[in-house]
Amino acid sequence: MPNQTSDWLPDLQSQYLSRADKKLAELAHALESFIAKPNDAACERRLRNLLHNIIGSGGSFGFARITEETRALENSVKESRRQHRSFDDRTVNSLRADLEKVREAFGKAMAERDVES
């Protein structure tokens, strides 16, 4: 009997990755809004919701690195929020570097899917 997962998972993974640019743009915008207004509960909530969704969906679609890097960004957001009412350059640069790692994880996943296709 063929592996039923292998029948549908690659298509779902491709669909998921086809929306990566939109997800990353939303995430970048939410992060910049949070950086600009760290005391705005709505900005923080929006960012945390996006992070939570990407963490879950990355894992659901078999992209562990996307989940890991996004979880690291989520932890950085939580930690920076605990420690600061406003963000210094070091904190901002660290958050943006973590976002770049999420972008790289999506890029790597897309490159790997292209090789498999």
Buried (B, 14 or more C-beta within 10 A) or exposed (E): EEEEEEEEEBEEBBEBBEEBEEBBEBBBEBBBBBBEEBEEEEBBEBBBEBBEBBBEBBBEBBBEBBBBBBBBBBEBBEEBBEEEEEBEEEBBEBBBEBBEBBBEBBEBBBEBBEEEE
